[in-house]
Structures are given as C-alpha cells and as structure tokens.
Amino acid sequence: MLEPGAALDDGPLSSLEGCVAALADGRVTSQDLVRRGLDRIERFDGPDGLNAVIAVAPDPLAEARAADERRARGQARGPLDGVPFTVKDCIEARGMPTTHGSRLFEHWVPSQDAPVVARLREAGMVALAKVSLDDFAAACWGESSILGPMRNPYDPARTVGGSSGGAAVTVAAGYAPLSLGTDTGGSLRIPAALCGVATLRPSTGVLPLDGVFPRSPSQDTVGPMASSVAGLAMAFDALRDLPVRSAPSSAPVPTGLRLGIVEGGLAIWGDDPEGPVLRRFRELVDALRASGVDVGQVPAPPRELLDASVAINAEARQAVDAYLARGGMPTRDFDDLLASGAMTENALLTFTRHAAVEPDEAATAQVYERRRELRDATHALLLDQRLDAVMYPSVQRVPTWLGQEQAGVFTRWSEHTGFPAVAVPMGMVDTGEGPCSTELLGLGGDDDRLLDVARAVEAVAQTLSRTTR
C-alpha cells in the first residue's frame, strides 16, 4: 500500500498551464508528457495503488509524436496541442472500452468519440486513459464493480468520493493535468474537494451530452478537472470549441469583488459546524476580507427547494432507455440493465430506487416548479446584492475512510438551478486529515466571469495554504 502523499504531484508539469508553457518554450515534448503520465500510472496505480485507471489508450505515444511533429512544423493546433488528458469511463472515447465502471460493459468499445472528447482531440490533446467511477455514475462512494475502491492520493486509506473519483485521482497524482468528468449531483465537486483539485460544473446545457451515460438530463453535465482554475478556463474553451486562451493565469486578477457566504447548516446531512473544514473556510473568508474582498452573509436556500430526487428518478429510466436504444451494447434497456445486477451494491440501490418510482406527472411538475423558484430566488439574490458569487464549502467534512459514505455534502444549489459552480482547493485542514475546498456559485450562463472570480479566490487560498499547511 502506498504511503500517504507519496503519489501527490505539485511540480510544474502537474498543471495544465505548466504543460502548455513547457511545450511552448521547448522544455518538454508531448512524448515527454505522455511518458511521464504512463510512468506515474505504472508507479502509483493498480490494485495495490490508487486503483483509478481502467484502461490506457492503445497508442498515446503515437498521438504525442504527431503533436510534436505539428509543433515542429509550426502547425500546432493551439496551446493545448500535445497535452495528455484522461476521461471518466462513462464518456465514450473511440479505441478504448467504455465500461461505465461495470464488467457488463468491459469489452464494449464505441466507434466514435463523444463530442466533448472529440473537441479536446481536435485541440490536439492526447487521450491517455479511461478512469474509474462509481458504476454508471450512480453513487458517490468512489468504487466500481470493475476495479473496486479508488484510493485517495493524500491518504490511500481514505475515500476519493464520486462519482468522478478517478478523474480527481489522475489529476492529483499527476497522471495527466486534465481530466474530463460528469456531474449530476456533485460528482465532479465531491471528489475534487476530497482530492484537492479544482473543477468546474458548467451551466447546465452549455456542453453536449451525446455519448455520455445519462442519469438525469435536466441536471447532467460534463466538466473539466485540473489542478488550477487557469487550467479549467483553458479546457472550458476547448470543450466549447472556442479558441483556447493561451495564458489565463497571467490575466489581471479581478478586484473589487463582492461575495456572499453561507457558512453553516448547508449539508443535507452530516453538518460539522465546528469541524476542521469550516475552520479552514473561516480562515479563507478572513483572508479574503483582508485582501479587500467585500464578503457578507447570505441565507441558505430553503431545503425543500433542494429536494429533486423525484425528478432524477422520473428521468432516469427514459434517459437510460434512450441511450441503450442505439444498439450494439451488452444490454437493451433500463430493466435489462437492472436485472443484470452488474454493478456495485450502492449503484444497484440507486437503480432500484429509480425503478420503484411510478410515473407521476404532477409530482414531477411540482419539482420542476420548485427548481424554477430556486433559480429565480438565486438570480435575484446575486443581482439584488450585486454579488459576483455565493461561496460555501461544498463538502463540510474531511475524506471518510474507505467503505464509508462521505458526509457533509452540499452541492445541490448548482445542479438544481443549472447555474455554474467552481470548486477551489483550500489546502489541507489543520488536523492533517485531508484537503478541502470551497465552492463558488455564479449566474447561469456567466461561467467565464465565475472562473475569473474563482481565480481571485484561488490566489488568496494559495497564500493561506502556504502559511498554514
């Protein structure tokens, strides 16, 4: 078993912007970056390691060599050309199995990329590996039936969370500076918090979901994970098929910010108002105020507006049926998949709950109405108080031990409004039990502005990390 922290990577090539700069000035080649990632997978992954990689790409070095040749000819496709990335294994990528974490799909290889993967490849990025997840993205325990539990690079005895646990591990451990994950109910932000990396849950509907296993189409989204907000911004450009900004980290950090904080009572269950995560959050708030940020309290949204399980249950069957109806897969429809039982116990419980819900148009309509109320109230809050973002700790407790469900999670505000959220690392808690993060929620559709705000918060959080870690 790995020692705590042995697999962590915070060197200059651990960040997306660091890789971009090193490629641009000739300090490294794309082949160097891919070999580095493959070496770290060999050293730190596998059943006795972090256990995050399901499959390595067939020949990533050939793709890297092609990227190096383009760059040598002066024909690089952009700043990201030649940088490796990993893909959560519920997102289709040609040439590699898409298992969804289940042995049922162990040998299913799609014939084409999901559009989000295709866009990164078009930017010249090199797909390095498919990474583990809770089966069919249907739980947040950080385990798959195909590999078992993933392990946290900070402490392999602790959880990575889920369902995008493998994505968080591969960034934290330096396999690749970018990973592509999904988020329906916190699946990007929970593992990002527990593994000390940054992530963006974009505004719902901004990125295409074709070729991605569905959970709840009204909440599902794809998003990037990186070690920094600058990396998120570059990846988000590519994912939208926009010209990639070359150095977002060199742009002026926004000033005159106004943030609303929701400090306690946020978790659906497992609040820890005096615990180490909230102590760290308060340290960050104090440091932000000292840096000139205007920070004020705002109320938490009513909990009744945050309960949308009825909608997920109502949408799941139809969405899964539509995904599997394309044919050529090991199972035909939702019922066939559920009957197979080919998933972890926790994922099976989720699918069983989906199956138990009878269609109830009135109840579903009521949930959608509550979501509209929450969107309107949040929009009014941000505008009326002239807030650049609302800030709160998305996971209020330290990473739990393997085999335990993570407590203290509050991620629903973003997914139920469709507004964007960025998880920004706050460093280690004072007890040394693991990393933690703060979440920033912004106006729907204003993702780029939220990334700018997150970069300013990140700059303060990094000074905090250096002084108290």
C-alpha positions in Angstrom: 0.0 0.0 0.0 1.2 3.5 -0.8 2.3 5.8 1.9 0.1 8.9 2.5 1.0 11.6 0.0 3.6 9.5 -1.9 1.7 9.8 -5.2 0.8 13.5 -5.0 2.3 15.7 -7.7 2.6 19.5 -7.4 5.5 20.1 -9.7 5.5 22.5 -12.7 4.1 19.8 -15.1 1.2 18.9 -12.8 -0.8 21.9 -14.1 -2.3 22.4 -17.5 -0.8 25.8 -17.8 2.6 24.5 -16.8 2.5 21.8 -19.5 1.4 24.4 -22.1 4.2 26.8 -21.1 6.8 23.9 -21.2 5.7 22.8 -24.6 5.6 26.3 -26.0 9.2 27.1 -25.0 10.6 23.7 -25.9 11.4 22.4 -22.4 9.4 19.3 -23.0 7.8 17.4 -25.8 4.3 15.9 -25.9 6.0 12.5 -25.9 7.8 13.5 -22.6 4.4 14.4 -21.0 2.8 11.1 -22.1 5.8 9.0 -21.0 5.6 10.9 -17.7 1.9 10.1 -17.3 2.4 6.4 -18.2 5.3 6.2 -15.7 3.2 7.6 -12.9 0.4 5.2 -13.7 2.8 2.3 -13.6 4.3 3.5 -10.3 1.2 4.6 -8.4 -1.9 2.8 -9.9 -3.1 -0.7 -10.0 -4.9 -2.9 -7.3 -2.2 -2.1 -4.7 -2.1 1.6 -5.6 -4.6 4.3 -6.3 -6.7 1.9 -8.5 -8.1 4.7 -10.7 -7.2 3.6 -14.3 -9.5 1.2 -16.1 -7.7 1.2 -19.5 -4.7 3.0 -21.0 -5.2 4.3 -24.6 -3.9 1.9 -27.3 -1.0 4.1 -28.5 -0.9 7.5 -26.9 2.8 7.9 -27.8 1.9 7.8 -31.5 -0.6 10.7 -31.0 2.0 12.6 -29.0 4.6 12.1 -31.7 2.1 13.5 -34.3 1.6 16.5 -32.0 5.3 17.1 -31.7 5.7 16.9 -35.5 2.9 19.5 -35.9 4.6 21.8 -33.4 8.0 21.4 -35.1 6.4 22.4 -38.4 4.8 25.5 -36.8 1.4 24.0 -37.2 0.3 23.3 -33.6 -3.4 23.3 -33.3 -3.2 25.7 -30.3 -1.8 25.9 -26.8 -3.2 22.5 -25.8 -1.7 20.6 -28.7 0.1 17.5 -27.3 -1.1 17.8 -23.7 -2.5 14.5 -22.3 -5.9 14.1 -20.6 -7.9 11.3 -19.0 -11.6 10.5 -19.4 -14.2 9.3 -16.9 -15.3 6.0 -18.2 -19.0 6.9 -18.7 -17.9 9.2 -21.6 -17.3 7.5 -24.9 -13.8 7.6 -26.5 -13.0 5.7 -29.7 -10.4 2.9 -29.4 -10.9 2.4 -25.7 -13.6 0.4 -23.7 -16.3 2.4 -22.2 -17.2 0.2 -19.2 -19.3 2.7 -17.1 -17.4 1.0 -14.2 -19.2 -2.3 -14.8 -18.0 -5.7 -16.0 -21.1 -5.9 -18.1 -19.6 -3.3 -20.5 -16.0 -4.5 -20.0 -15.4 -5.2 -23.7 -17.7 -2.6 -25.3 -15.7 -0.2 -27.4 -17.6 2.7 -29.0 -16.8 3.5 -32.7 -16.6 7.3 -32.1 -15.8 9.9 -29.5 -18.4 11.7 -27.5 -18.4 15.3 -28.8 -16.6 16.6 -25.7 -13.8 14.1 -26.2 -13.7 14.9 -29.9 -13.3 18.6 -29.2 -10.3 18.0 -26.9 -8.7 15.8 -29.6 -9.4 18.5 -32.2 -7.4 20.9 -30.0 -4.6 18.4 -30.2 -4.9 16.9 -26.8 -3.8 13.2 -26.3 -6.3 10.8 -24.6 -4.1 8.9 -22.1 -6.6 6.7 -20.3 -10.1 5.9 -19.2 -10.6 6.2 -15.5 -12.8 4.7 -12.9 -16.1 5.8 -11.5 -19.0 4.6 -9.4 -20.9 2.2 -11.7 -23.0 4.1 -14.2 -22.2 7.3 -12.2 -25.0 6.2 -9.8 -23.2 6.6 -6.4 -20.6 8.7 -4.7 -18.6 6.1 -2.7 -15.6 6.1 -5.0 -15.8 2.4 -6.1 -16.6 0.5 -9.2 -17.5 -3.2 -9.7 -14.8 -3.5 -12.3 -11.9 -2.3 -10.1 -13.1 -1.9 -6.6 -12.4 1.2 -4.4 -10.2 4.0 -5.7 -7.7 5.4 -3.1 -7.0 9.0 -2.2 -3.5 10.2 -3.1 -3.4 12.2 0.2 -4.2 9.0 2.2 -4.9 5.7 0.5 -7.0 4.6 3.4 -9.5 7.4 2.7 -12.2 7.8 0.0 -11.9 9.8 -3.1 -15.7 10.4 -3.3 -17.6 10.1 -6.5 -18.8 9.5 -9.0 -15.9 11.2 -10.9 -13.3 9.8 -8.4 -10.9 8.5 -11.0 -10.8 11.9 -12.7 -9.8 13.6 -9.4 -7.2 11.0 -8.6 -5.5 11.2 -12.0 -5.1 15.0 -11.7 -3.9 14.9 -8.1 -1.4 12.2 -8.8 -0.1 13.8 -12.0 -1.1 11.1 -14.5 -2.4 14.0 -16.6 -3.0 17.7 -16.0 -6.6 17.5 -17.1 -9.5 15.0 -16.7 -13.0 15.0 -18.1 -15.8 14.1 -15.7 -19.5 14.4 -15.2 -21.7 15.9 -12.6 -25.4 15.2 -11.8 -25.5 15.5 -8.1 -22.0 16.6 -7.1 -20.0 14.0 -9.0 -17.3 16.5 -10.0 -17.2 18.7 -6.9 -17.2 16.0 -4.2 -14.0 14.2 -5.4 -12.4 17.5 -6.3 -12.8 18.6 -2.7 -11.6 15.3 -1.3 -8.6 15.1 -3.6 -7.5 18.8 -3.5 -8.1 19.7 -7.2 -10.2 22.3 -9.0 -13.3 21.7 -11.1 -16.0 23.5 -13.0 -19.6 22.3 -13.2 -20.7 24.4 -16.2 -24.1 26.0 -16.6 -26.5 23.1 -17.5 -26.8 22.8 -21.2 -23.6 24.5 -22.2 -21.7 21.3 -23.2 -23.1 18.5 -25.3 -24.0 15.2 -23.6 -24.1 12.9 -26.6 -22.1 9.8 -25.9 -22.3 10.2 -22.1 -24.2 7.8 -19.9 -27.3 9.7 -18.6 -28.6 10.0 -15.1 -30.9 13.0 -15.2 -30.9 15.1 -18.4 -32.1 18.1 -16.6 -29.1 18.0 -14.2 -26.4 16.1 -16.1 -23.3 18.0 -17.3 -19.8 17.3 -18.4 -17.0 19.3 -16.8 -13.2 19.6 -16.5 -10.9 18.8 -13.6 -7.5 20.4 -13.3 -5.0 21.4 -10.6 -5.9 25.1 -11.0 -8.6 27.5 -12.2 -6.4 28.6 -15.1 -6.4 25.0 -16.3 -10.2 24.8 -16.1 -10.5 28.0 -18.1 -8.3 26.7 -20.9 -10.1 23.3 -21.0 -13.5 25.0 -20.9 -12.6 27.0 -24.1 -11.7 23.8 -25.9 -14.8 22.0 -24.7 -16.9 24.8 -26.1 -15.0 24.6 -29.4 -13.7 28.1 -28.8 -10.1 29.4 -29.4 -8.1 28.5 -26.3 -6.8 31.3 -24.2 -3.0 30.9 -24.1 -2.3 32.1 -20.5 -5.4 32.9 -18.4 -3.2 32.8 -15.3 -1.4 35.9 -16.5 -4.5 38.0 -16.9 -5.1 40.5 -14.1 -6.9 39.0 -11.1 -10.3 40.7 -10.7 -10.5 43.3 -8.0 -13.5 44.9 -6.2 -15.2 41.6 -5.7 -18.3 41.1 -3.6 -19.0 37.6 -2.3 -21.9 36.2 -0.3 -21.0 33.4 2.1 -23.2 30.7 3.6 -21.2 29.3 6.4 -23.2 26.7 8.3 -26.2 24.5 8.1 -25.6 23.7 4.5 -25.2 20.0 4.3 -28.2 17.7 3.5 -26.8 15.6 6.3 -23.6 15.4 8.4 -23.1 19.1 9.1 -19.9 19.7 11.2 -20.2 23.4 12.3 -17.1 23.2 14.5 -15.0 20.9 12.3 -11.7 21.4 10.5 -13.2 22.1 7.1 -15.3 25.0 8.4 -12.4 26.3 10.4 -10.4 26.4 7.1 -13.3 28.1 5.4 -13.4 30.8 8.0 -9.6 31.3 7.6 -10.2 31.8 3.9 -13.1 34.3 4.5 -10.8 36.3 6.8 -8.0 36.3 4.3 -10.4 37.4 1.5 -11.6 40.3 3.6 -8.0 41.2 4.5 -7.2 41.3 0.7 -10.0 43.8 0.1 -12.9 41.5 -1.0 -16.3 42.6 0.2 -17.7 39.5 2.0 -21.2 39.4 3.5 -23.5 36.7 4.9 -26.4 35.5 2.7 -29.1 33.0 3.7 -29.0 29.3 2.7 -31.8 28.3 0.3 -34.8 26.5 1.9 -34.1 22.8 2.0 -37.5 22.0 0.4 -36.3 23.7 -2.7 -33.3 21.4 -2.9 -35.0 18.1 -2.9 -35.2 16.9 -6.5 -34.8 13.2 -6.1 -38.3 12.7 -7.7 -37.0 14.4 -10.9 -33.9 12.2 -11.1 -36.0 9.0 -10.5 -38.5 10.1 -13.1 -35.9 11.0 -15.7 -33.5 8.1 -15.3 -35.5 5.2 -16.9 -36.4 7.1 -20.0 -32.9 8.6 -20.4 -31.1 5.2 -19.9 -33.6 3.6 -22.4 -32.8 6.2 -25.0 -29.0 5.8 -24.5 -29.1 1.9 -24.8 -31.6 2.0 -27.7 -28.7 3.0 -30.0 -27.9 -0.8 -30.1 -24.7 -2.7 -30.2 -24.4 -2.7 -26.4 -24.4 -5.6 -23.9 -27.9 -4.7 -22.5 -31.1 -3.5 -24.2 -32.8 -1.1 -21.8 -33.1 0.1 -18.2 -34.9 -3.0 -17.0 -32.4 -5.3 -18.6 -29.5 -3.4 -17.0 -31.2 -3.5 -13.6 -31.9 -7.2 -13.9 -28.2 -7.9 -14.7 -27.2 -6.7 -11.2 -23.8 -6.0 -12.8 -22.9 -3.0 -10.6 -21.8 -2.2 -7.0 -24.4 -2.6 -4.2 -24.6 1.1 -3.8 -25.2 1.7 -7.5 -27.8 -1.1 -7.5 -29.7 0.6 -4.7 -29.8 3.8 -6.7 -31.2 2.0 -9.8 -33.7 0.1 -7.6 -35.0 3.4 -6.3 -35.3 4.7 -9.9 -37.3 1.5 -10.8 -39.6 1.8 -7.8 -40.9 5.2 -8.8 -44.1 5.2 -10.8 -44.5 8.0 -13.3 -46.2 10.9 -11.5 -46.5 13.9 -13.8 -48.0 16.1 -11.0 -45.2 15.3 -8.6 -42.5 15.8 -11.2 -44.1 19.1 -12.3 -44.0 20.3 -8.7 -40.3 19.5 -8.5 -39.6 21.5 -11.7 -41.7 24.4 -10.3 -39.5 24.3 -7.1 -36.4 24.4 -9.3 -37.8 27.4 -11.1 -38.5 29.1 -7.8 -34.9 28.3 -6.7 -33.5 29.7 -9.9 -35.5 32.9 -9.7 -34.6 33.4 -6.0 -30.9 32.7 -6.6 -30.8 35.0 -9.6 -32.5 37.8 -7.6 -30.0 37.2 -4.7 -27.0 37.6 -6.9 -28.3 40.7 -8.7 -30.0 42.5 -5.8 -27.0 42.2 -3.6 -24.6 42.8 -6.5 -22.8 39.6 -5.7 -20.1 38.2 -8.0 -20.7 34.8 -6.5 -22.0 32.9 -3.5 -19.4 30.9 -1.6 -19.7 27.9 0.7 -17.8 24.7 1.5 -19.2 22.0 -0.8 -18.1 19.2 1.4 -18.0 20.1 5.1 -16.2 17.0 6.4 -12.8 15.5 5.7 -12.5 12.5 3.5 -14.0 9.4 5.2 -12.4 6.1 5.4 -12.7 3.6 2.5 -16.1 1.8 2.6 -17.9 4.7 4.3 -20.2 7.2 2.6 -18.9 10.8 2.6 -20.8 13.0 5.0 -21.4 16.8 5.0 -22.1 17.2 1.3 -23.8 20.3 -0.1 -23.7 20.5 -3.9 -27.4 20.8 -4.8 -27.6 24.5 -5.2 -25.8 24.5 -8.6 -27.4 21.3 -10.0 -30.9 22.4 -9.1 -30.6 25.9 -10.6 -28.4 24.9 -13.5 -26.1 27.7 -12.5 -22.3 27.2 -12.8 -20.1 26.2 -9.8 -16.4 26.1 -9.4 -14.6 24.1 -6.6 -11.4 25.8 -5.5 -9.0 24.0 -3.2 -8.4 25.4 0.2 -5.4 23.3 1.1 -5.1 20.8 4.0 -7.2 21.0 7.1 -5.4 21.8 10.3 -5.8 18.2 11.6 -3.9 16.8 8.6 -6.8 14.5 7.7 -7.0 15.7 4.1 -7.7 18.5 1.7 -10.9 20.6 1.4 -12.4 23.1 -1.0 -14.8 26.0 -1.3 -17.5 26.2 -3.9 -18.4 29.3 -5.8 -21.8 29.7 -7.4 -22.5 32.3 -10.1 -25.2 33.4 -12.5 -26.4 31.0 -15.1 -24.6 31.3 -18.4 -21.9 33.5 -16.9 -19.3 30.7 -16.5 -16.4 32.8 -17.7 -17.0 35.5 -15.1 -17.3 32.9 -12.4 -13.9 31.4 -13.5 -12.4 34.9 -13.1 -13.8 35.2 -9.6 -12.6 31.7 -8.8 -9.1 32.7 -9.9 -9.1 35.6 -7.5 -10.3 33.4 -4.6 -7.7 30.7 -5.6 -4.9 33.3 -5.3 -5.9 34.1 -1.7 -6.4 30.4 -0.9 -2.9 29.5 -2.1 -1.3 32.0 0.2 -3.4 30.5 3.0 -2.1 27.1 2.1 1.5 28.2 2.2 1.1 29.7 5.7 -0.9 27.1 7.5 -0.5 23.8 5.7 
